[in-house]
Amino acid sequence: MDAGLPSHLADRYLLTGFAGAELPDVLALADVVISRSGAGTIAELTALGKAAVFVHVGRQRAGAQGTITI
């Protein structure tokens, strides 16, 4: 993914569309997490003590979680 960041900032950020099995490692390395505001996500990030910005994506149909693109 290309975030279109200036070169002096591009090395400081990792923009990813989806994190699968590597999610625990990604969260361990993150200083701040920007994520959807699902109850499970909020609980996990609170337990890890991570600073977070939550994005509300509204109502979803069952099973839609894997198809969201923001």
DSSP file (Angstrom, degrees, kcal/mol; ACC not computed):
  #  RESIDUE AA STRUCTURE BP1 BP2  ACC     N-H-->O    O-->H-N    N-H-->O    O-->H-N    TCO  KAPPA ALPHA  PHI   PSI    X-CA   Y-CA   Z-CA
    1    1 A M              0   0    0      0, 0.0     2,-0.7     0, 0.0    14,-0.2   0.000 360.0 360.0 360.0 138.3    0.0    0.0    0.0
    2    2 A D        -     0   0    0      1,-0.1     0, 0.0     2,-0.1     0, 0.0  -0.911 360.0-175.4-105.4 113.0    1.2    3.5   -0.8
    3    3 A A        -     0   0    0     -2,-0.7    -1,-0.1     7,-0.1     7,-0.0   0.574  39.3-126.2 -82.3  -9.2    0.2    6.0    1.8
    4    4 A G        +     0   0    0      1,-0.2     3,-0.1    -3,-0.1    -2,-0.1   0.810  51.9 162.6  68.4  29.2    1.7    8.8   -0.2
    5    5 A L        -     0   0    0      1,-0.1    -1,-0.2     2,-0.1     5,-0.1  -0.503  46.6 -99.1 -80.4 148.8    3.8   10.0    2.7
    6    6 A P    >>  -     0   0    0      0, 0.0     3,-2.0     0, 0.0     4,-1.9  -0.328  39.0-109.3 -60.1 151.8    6.8   12.3    2.3
    7    7 A S  H 3> S+     0   0    0      1,-0.3     4,-0.7     2,-0.2    -2,-0.1   0.806 117.3  59.7 -58.4 -32.2   10.1   10.3    2.2
    8    8 A H  H 34 S+     0   0    0      1,-0.2    -1,-0.3     2,-0.1    -3,-0.0   0.655 115.9  34.7 -73.1 -12.5   11.2   11.7    5.6
    9    9 A L  H X4 S+     0   0    0     -3,-2.0     3,-2.0     2,-0.1     4,-0.5   0.651  96.9  81.5-107.5 -23.3    8.0   10.1    7.2
   10   10 A A  H >< S+     0   0    0     -4,-1.9     3,-0.8     1,-0.3    -2,-0.1   0.809  89.5  54.3 -57.9 -33.6    7.6    6.9    5.1
   11   11 A D  T 3< S+     0   0    0     -4,-0.7    -1,-0.3     1,-0.2    -2,-0.1   0.622 103.6  58.1 -75.5 -11.4   10.2    5.0    7.1
   12   12 A R  T <  S+     0   0    0     -3,-2.0     2,-0.3     2,-0.0    -1,-0.2   0.534 101.9  59.1 -95.0  -7.7    8.4    5.7   10.4
   13   13 A Y    <   -     0   0    0     -3,-0.8     2,-0.5    -4,-0.5    -8,-0.0  -0.918  56.3-159.4-128.4 148.1    5.0    4.1    9.4
   14   14 A L        -     0   0    0     -2,-0.3     2,-0.6     2,-0.0    -3,-0.1  -0.951  13.5-168.6-124.2 109.6    3.7    0.8    8.3
   15   15 A L        +     0   0    0     -2,-0.5     2,-0.4   -14,-0.2   -12,-0.1  -0.870  13.4 174.5 -98.2 124.4    0.4    0.9    6.6
   16   16 A T        -     0   0    0     -2,-0.6     3,-0.1     1,-0.1    -2,-0.0  -0.982  31.8-151.0-133.9 143.5   -1.2   -2.5    6.1
   17   17 A G  S    S+     0   0    0     -2,-0.4     2,-0.3     1,-0.3    53,-0.1   0.833  84.3   2.2 -80.0 -33.6   -4.6   -3.5    4.8
   18   18 A F        -     0   0    0      0, 0.0     2,-0.5     0, 0.0    -1,-0.3  -0.966  57.0-157.5-157.3 135.1   -4.9   -6.7    6.8
   19   19 A A        +     0   0    0     -2,-0.3    -3,-0.0    -3,-0.1     0, 0.0  -0.976  21.6 167.4-115.9 125.1   -2.9   -8.4    9.5
   20   20 A G    >   -     0   0    0     -2,-0.5     3,-2.0     3,-0.0    -1,-0.1   0.542  68.0  -7.9-101.8-113.6   -3.5  -12.1   10.0
   21   21 A A  T 3  S+     0   0    0      1,-0.3     4,-0.2     2,-0.1    -2,-0.0   0.726 130.6  61.5 -62.9 -22.6   -1.4  -14.5   11.9
   22   22 A E  T >> S+     0   0    0      1,-0.2     4,-2.2     2,-0.1     3,-0.6   0.453  72.7 104.2 -83.8   1.0    1.3  -11.8   12.4
   23   23 A L  H <> S+     0   0    0     -3,-2.0     4,-2.8     1,-0.2     5,-0.3   0.866  74.4  54.6 -54.3 -44.6   -1.2   -9.6   14.3
   24   24 A P  H 3> S+     0   0    0      0, 0.0     4,-1.9     0, 0.0    -1,-0.2   0.900 111.7  45.7 -57.7 -38.6    0.3  -10.3   17.8
   25   25 A D  H <> S+     0   0    0     -3,-0.6     4,-1.6    -4,-0.2    -2,-0.2   0.906 112.4  50.5 -69.1 -41.4    3.8   -9.2   16.6
   26   26 A V  H  X S+     0   0    0     -4,-2.2     4,-1.2     1,-0.2     3,-0.2   0.930 112.5  46.8 -61.4 -46.2    2.4   -6.1   14.9
   27   27 A L  H  < S+     0   0    0     -4,-2.8     3,-0.2     1,-0.2    -1,-0.2   0.875 108.3  55.8 -65.4 -37.1    0.5   -5.1   18.0
   28   28 A A  H  < S+     0   0    0     -4,-1.9    -1,-0.2    -5,-0.3    -2,-0.2   0.854 112.5  42.6 -63.2 -33.7    3.6   -5.7   20.2
   29   29 A L  H  < S+     0   0    0     -4,-1.6    -1,-0.2    -3,-0.2    -2,-0.2   0.674  94.7 102.1 -84.7 -18.7    5.6   -3.3   18.0
   30   30 A A     <  -     0   0    0     -4,-1.2     3,-0.1    -3,-0.2    21,-0.1  -0.398  46.7-171.1 -75.2 140.1    3.0   -0.6   17.6
   31   31 A D  S    S+     0   0    0      1,-0.4    20,-0.9    -2,-0.1     2,-0.4   0.800  84.8  14.7 -88.1 -39.3    3.1    2.6   19.6
   32   32 A V  E    S-a   51   0A   0     18,-0.1     2,-0.4     2,-0.0    -1,-0.4  -0.997  72.1-153.8-136.7 138.9   -0.4    3.6   18.4
   33   33 A V  E     -a   52   0A   0     18,-2.1    20,-2.6    -2,-0.4     2,-0.6  -0.954   2.5-161.8-116.8 131.9   -3.0    1.4   16.7
   34   34 A I  E     +a   53   0A   0     -2,-0.4     2,-0.3    18,-0.2    20,-0.2  -0.967  36.3 143.9-109.6 120.3   -5.7    2.7   14.4
   35   35 A S  E     -a   54   0A   0     18,-2.2    20,-2.9    -2,-0.6    -2,-0.0  -0.939  53.7 -80.2-151.5 164.8   -8.4    0.1   14.1
   36   36 A R  E     -a   55   0A   0     -2,-0.3     2,-0.6    18,-0.2    20,-0.2  -0.314  49.2-114.0 -64.9 159.5  -12.2   -0.6   13.8
   37   37 A S        +     0   0    0     18,-1.6     2,-0.1    17,-0.1    -1,-0.1  -0.256  56.4 151.0 -99.8  48.2  -14.0   -0.3   17.0
   38   38 A G     >  -     0   0    0     -2,-0.6     4,-2.5     1,-0.1     5,-0.2  -0.463  55.3-118.0 -74.8 151.5  -15.1   -3.9   17.6
   39   39 A A  H  > S+     0   0    0      1,-0.2     4,-2.3     2,-0.2     5,-0.2   0.876 114.1  50.9 -58.5 -40.7  -15.5   -5.1   21.2
   40   40 A G  H  > S+     0   0    0      2,-0.2     4,-2.5     1,-0.2    -1,-0.2   0.908 110.6  48.8 -64.2 -42.1  -12.8   -7.7   20.8
   41   41 A T  H  > S+     0   0    0      2,-0.2     4,-2.6     1,-0.2     5,-0.3   0.923 111.0  49.8 -63.8 -45.2  -10.4   -5.2   19.4
   42   42 A I  H  X S+     0   0    0     -4,-2.5     4,-2.1     1,-0.2    -2,-0.2   0.919 112.5  48.1 -60.0 -44.1  -11.1   -2.7   22.2
   43   43 A A  H  X S+     0   0    0     -4,-2.3     4,-2.4    -5,-0.2    -2,-0.2   0.922 112.8  47.8 -63.3 -45.1  -10.6   -5.4   24.8
   44   44 A E  H  X S+     0   0    0     -4,-2.5     4,-1.8     1,-0.2    -2,-0.2   0.924 114.0  45.3 -63.4 -45.6   -7.3   -6.7   23.3
   45   45 A L  H  X>S+     0   0    0     -4,-2.6     5,-2.3     2,-0.2     4,-0.6   0.853 112.6  51.6 -70.1 -33.1   -5.8   -3.3   22.9
   46   46 A T  H ><5S+     0   0    0     -4,-2.1     3,-0.9    -5,-0.3    -1,-0.2   0.927 109.6  49.9 -65.1 -44.8   -6.9   -2.3   26.5
   47   47 A A  H 3<5S+     0   0    0     -4,-2.4    -2,-0.2     1,-0.3    -1,-0.2   0.840 112.4  47.9 -62.8 -33.2   -5.3   -5.4   27.9
   48   48 A L  H 3<5S-     0   0    0     -4,-1.8    -1,-0.3    -5,-0.2    -2,-0.2   0.579 109.3-125.9 -83.0  -9.8   -2.1   -4.7   26.0
   49   49 A G  T <<5 +     0   0    0     -3,-0.9     2,-0.3    -4,-0.6    -3,-0.2   0.799  53.1 159.9  70.7  28.7   -2.1   -1.0   27.2
   50   50 A K      < -     0   0    0     -5,-2.3     2,-0.2    -6,-0.1    -1,-0.2  -0.642  44.3-122.6 -88.5 139.4   -1.8    0.3   23.7
   51   51 A A  E     -a   32   0A   0    -20,-0.9   -18,-2.1    -2,-0.3     2,-0.3  -0.586  44.0-178.0 -70.2 140.3   -2.8    3.8   22.7
   52   52 A A  E     -a   33   0A   0     -2,-0.2     2,-0.5   -20,-0.2   -18,-0.2  -0.992  35.1-150.8-147.6 151.1   -5.5    3.6   20.0
   53   53 A V  E     -a   34   0A   0    -20,-2.6   -18,-2.2    -2,-0.3     2,-0.4  -0.995  28.2-151.7-116.4 120.7   -7.7    5.5   17.7
   54   54 A F  E     -a   35   0A   0     -2,-0.5     2,-0.5   -20,-0.2   -18,-0.2  -0.794   4.1-154.8-101.5 137.4  -10.9    3.6   17.0
   55   55 A V  E     -a   36   0A   0    -20,-2.9   -18,-1.6    -2,-0.4     2,-0.5  -0.940  11.7-141.8-111.0 120.6  -12.9    4.0   13.7
   56   56 A H        -     0   0    0     -2,-0.5   -20,-0.1   -20,-0.2   -18,-0.0  -0.704  17.1-177.0 -81.4 125.5  -16.6    3.2   13.9
   57   57 A V        -     0   0    0     -2,-0.5    -1,-0.1     1,-0.3   -21,-0.0   0.325  33.8-131.0-107.0   7.3  -17.7    1.5   10.7
   58   58 A G        -     0   0    0      2,-0.0    -1,-0.3     0, 0.0     2,-0.1  -0.204  54.0 -13.3  79.1-169.7  -21.4    1.2   11.5
   59   59 A R        -     0   0    0      1,-0.0     2,-0.3    -2,-0.0     0, 0.0  -0.391  64.8-169.6 -70.0 143.8  -23.7   -1.8   11.2
   60   60 A Q        -     0   0    0     -2,-0.1     2,-0.1     0, 0.0     3,-0.1  -0.954  22.2-116.0-132.9 151.6  -22.4   -4.8    9.4
   61   61 A R    >   -     0   0    0     -2,-0.3     3,-2.0     1,-0.1     4,-0.2  -0.476  54.8 -75.9 -79.1 160.1  -23.9   -8.0    8.2
   62   62 A A  T 3  S+     0   0    0      1,-0.3    -1,-0.1    -2,-0.1     0, 0.0  -0.308 119.1  14.2 -57.1 133.0  -22.7  -11.3    9.7
   63   63 A G  T >  S+     0   0    0     -3,-0.1     3,-0.6     1,-0.1    -1,-0.3   0.479  90.1 116.5  82.4   3.1  -19.3  -12.3    8.3
   64   64 A A  G X   +     0   0    0     -3,-2.0     3,-2.2     1,-0.2     4,-0.4   0.635  47.1  90.7 -79.4 -12.8  -18.6   -8.9    6.8
   65   65 A Q  G >  S+     0   0    0      1,-0.3     3,-0.9    -4,-0.2    -1,-0.2   0.838  84.1  52.5 -54.1 -38.8  -15.6   -8.3    9.0
   66   66 A G  G <  S+     0   0    0     -3,-0.6    -1,-0.3     1,-0.2    -2,-0.1   0.554 107.4  53.0 -76.1  -6.9  -13.1   -9.8    6.6
   67   67 A T  G <  S+     0   0    0     -3,-2.2     2,-0.2    -4,-0.1    -1,-0.2   0.366  76.8 120.0-110.6   5.1  -14.4   -7.7    3.7
   68   68 A I    <   -     0   0    0     -3,-0.9     2,-0.4    -4,-0.4    -3,-0.0  -0.517  37.1-174.6 -76.0 134.3  -14.1   -4.2    5.1
   69   69 A T              0   0    0     -2,-0.2   -52,-0.0     1,-0.1    -2,-0.0  -0.993 360.0 360.0-127.9 124.0  -11.8   -1.7    3.4
   70   70 A I              0   0    0     -2,-0.4    -1,-0.1   -53,-0.1    -2,-0.0   0.366 360.0 360.0-114.5 360.0  -11.2    1.7    4.9
